Amino acid sequence: MTATPDRTASPYQLTVIPQAVVAAALDRLLPQSKAVVEHVYIEAAEGRLVNPDSLFLRPDPDPAHRERIIALPAYVPGESSAMGIKWISSFPGNLDLGLPRASALIVLNDLLTGFPTAVIEGALISAHRTALSAAVGAQALYGGERRVGRLAVIGTGFIAETTVRTMAADGWEFASVAVHDLDPARAEGFAERIAGHTARALTADSTREAVADADLVLLATTAVLPHLADASWFKPGAVVLHMSLRDLTADAMAGAVHVVDEVGHALRERTSLALAVAGGLVGKEEVRNVGDYLQGRVKPDRERLAVYSPFGLGSLDIAVARLVLDQSVGAEGVVVVPGFSG
């Protein structure tokens, strides 16, 4: 491991970066963040990441209860190497309280000493890297093209909105967007907010109506059990960004091209793809890493339905957090705690 410690700071010093500073940094860092996501995916395809399995803490093991906290540790090698962990909670009931569903923090550790060097608000970083993951995957499966006739969005939470806004900022063009949510009022509000990023935004009464004739589909629900059972609803050659991982039934996964961020991680925690592989409907050898597409080893097949199911690598959070830390030194709102560790 090549260590690049910060020689200007005491190993006992801790830097705390709140959400407002993170937001300002991310606004400036879109091209660099996207390049980092692509780099991490290529490293994953080459087997060079140190990205242990994420750990799920579920206060109530009943599948009907969706509250969970996830720990994602990682070490990212390279010129801007970084090491740390993301600790992110998902409590859907927060929405009824007027609070965000997810909250998170990221801890970065010094590569030489292992001491914690920074605590960074992580919910925005997590959403930003998820959105960029969608953008990178979509671009890879479209062969570099960033013009879409119709985008369908299923689920209208923070991740969905961040993804649409980030893709638009990255140069994606949508002729129209069809939006569906179990809560029609949320769908209408979402359509109004993204109207500036598309020629036309409309709501749909059902998932089937939304995805009909859609070239690109964004699934960003909080579903814990698969519910979308008929792949014939999708247009031939469509790209499905299956960001929520558990919307499609195993039967609906059969026959599609399957792309993930890293195969070993994607086939865990009863994701739709894991269920399809376990049931023999998708061969594990058929599942490819998106890094293979980024390097040109695999070419997109525009005639078949493609389902992109990135599990979410902690390496992305750690690498983007390192960018944010580097960009936030001396910024107003950053708190430095000398002697935090001793």
Secondary structure, DSSP 8 states (H G I E B T S, - for coil): ------TTS-TT-EEEE-HHHHHHHHHH-HHHHHHHHHHHHHHHHTT--B----EEE-SS--TT---EEEEEEEEE-STT-EEEEEEEEE-GGGGGGTS-SEEEEEEEE-TTT--EEEEEE-HHHHHHHHHHHHHHHHHHHTTT--EEEEEEEE--SHHHHHHHHHHHHTT-EEEEEEEE-SSHHHHHHHHHHTGGGBS-EEE-SSHHHHHTT-SEEEE----SS--B--GGGS-TT-EEEETTS-SB-HHHHTTSEEEES-HHHHT-TT-HHHHHHHTTSS-GGG-EEHHHHHTTSS---TTS-EEE-----HHHHHHHHHHHHHHHTT-TT-EEETTTT-
